[in-house]
Amino acid sequence: MVLLNDGGHTQKVVGEWGTTTWDSKAYTMGQFHFHQPSEHLFDGMRYDMEMHFVHQYGTASDYFVLTAFFEIGPTTNKFLTSVKYALASSTTDASVAITDKINIWDILGSIQGNGQYISYPGSFTTPPCTEGVTFILFTDALQLTKAQWDAFAASLPSVTFTYNTAGNFRPAQTLGNRVVTAQWGVLKRSNLMIASVITALFLLLNM
């Protein structure tokens, strides 16, 4: 398994990590990648990093993305260390071997302390920006260090990074007719269980 410099736009890990069930459909997780700072905005502000766990329903154009947010803090993130986040290749389409065992539950199990997540129908944020993507945003943020953040930025030399205004994110899109909801539930290894739903009208999100 490797951490791939994907076209000079992000760092990505491709693998097989089972399924997540949503709306009675089992989506297969096939890769995760990073956006720094975050693509989604909350009250006009971005988190320092956003991680996408990308799923697909069979071979259909039907996708599902679990999203984790990170803030810069004093604690080195062990999962990011295990996937060579701060040691990524700065050469486009080159890769760095991952030698540690990857347990994605180290992330997914750590972002559900308040049991809250946000969902909405959107599109991928890289060209061709394919529609048919359900986003799930967990609201408990994790930490990475400034050293980890800086090293990732250095691994994509064609991208300008600042803490809130520039990076490898898609500009915010208009809401259009999309419905954004705040929900409560627990992701139990492979099933996202919804306890209740309310409409969230106060969030500005990328679509």
N, C-alpha and C positions, 0 to 999 in steps of 0.2 A: 504494500500500500504506500502511496506517495502523496505529498502535498504539491499540487501542480500550480505553476504560474499560468493561469488561464488567460492567454491572449494579452497579458500585461494589464488586465483589468481587475483581477481578484486572485486569491489563492483558493484552491478547491481540492477537496478530498472525495474520491469516488469509491463506493463500496456497497456492501449489502448489510443492512441493519434491520431487516424484518419489516413489519407493516404497522401502520397506525389506522385505526378505524374511525371514520367520520361519516355521518349521515348513512350509516349501514353499509359503507363501502370500505374495503381494505386497501389502503394506498401503500405502495412499496417505497421505502426510503432508499434513495440511490446516491445521494451526494450531499455534502454541506459545503458552504462557502461563506465569505465574510464581506461586510461593507463597513467602511470606516471613514467618518463617523456614520451614525445610523441613517437608514433611508427614511424611516418613519419619524414624524415630528409630533411632539406633545406640547401643546401650548406654544408652538413655534420653535421649540428647542429640540435638539438631537441628542441622543445618547452618544457615547464615545465610540461604540462599535455595535454592530448588529450581525447576528449569525443566523443563516437560513439552512434548515434541514429540509431538503426538497424531496417530495414524494410524487409518484405517478400512479394512476389507477390503470393497471394493465398496460396496454399500448395506446390507450385513448388520450386525446388532448384534454385531459382532466387531471389537474395537479393540486397539490396540497403542500403548504409550507409552514413548518413550525419555526417560530422566531424567538430568539433569545437576545436580550439587550445587555450591554456591558458598560460599566462606568470605570474611569481611571481611579485607582485607589492604591493603597499600600501593599495589597496582597497579590502575589504572583498567581495567575490562574494555572492550575496544574494540568487541566485538560488541554489548554492552549499550548503549554509546554510539551505535552505528549504528542501533539500533532505538528510540532516544529514551527509554530506560528511566528516566533521571533527569529527563526533560522531559515525562512523561506528563500527560494532562489529569486534573484532579481532579473534573471534572464527569461524573456518571454517564452512560454511553452516548455520551459525546463522544470524539473521536479527535484524534490528532496525526499529521500526514503524515510518512511516512518517506521521506527523499530519497536516502539512501545505498543502494547495492546490498547486498542481504542474502545472505551466504554462510553457510549453517548449518553448513558443514563447519568454520568457524572454532571452533565449539563442539564438534561431534561428533568432529572430528579431534584435539581437545586433551584429551579425557577418557579416553583409552585407553592411557595410558603403561604401566600395569601389566597391561593385557590382561584385567582382571577385571571382571565385571559380575554382578549378581544378578537373578534372574527369579522371578516368582510370578504366579498368577492372582488378580485382584482386581476392583475396581469403580472407577468414577469417584468423585472426591472432592467433587464439587459436585452438588446436587440435580438429578435424582432418584437420583443415585448408581448409575447403570446398571452391571449386572454384565457379564461377558464382556470384561474388559480384561486384557491381558497387560502387566505392567510390567517394564521393563528398567532397572536402576539401575546406572549406571557409577560406579565407586568412586573415580576420580581427581577430586578437587574442584578447581574453578577459583577465581579471586579476583574480587571486586568491592570497591570502596572503601566506607567508611562513608558518604561523601557520596552515592554512588549508592543505597545501602541506605536512607538517610534520605529521599531525594527520592522513591523509590518509595512508602515508607510515607506520605508527605505526599499522594501522588496518590490515596489511598483513605481519605478523612477519616472515613468511617463505620466503619472497622476500627481496632481498637486493636492497636498493634504493640509488642512487646518482643522482646528478642533471643532468648529461648528459650521463653517461656510464652504468648505471644499473637500472633496475626497472621491471615492469610487461609489457614489450613490446616484440614483436617478432623481432629477428635480421633482418636487412635490407636484402632484397632478390634482385636477379638480375632482370633487367628489362625484359629480354627475348624479346618476340615479342609484348609486350604490348605497346599501344600508350597512352601517357600522354598528356592531353590538358589543356590549360588555357582558361577559358571562362568567359563571362560577362552576368549577368542576375540577376533576383530578385526572391527569394523564397516568394511567396505570400500565406502564410498559408498552401496551399496544392499543389502548382504547381511551379516547377522550370522552369523559363522562360529563354531560351537561347537567348542572343542578338547577340553574335558573338563568333567565335572559332579560336584559334591559337594553333599550336603545341608547347608544352613546352618541350624543349630538355635539359634544364639546371637543372632539378630537380632530385635529388636522392630520390626515394620513396620506402617504403615498399610495397610489392605486396602480 
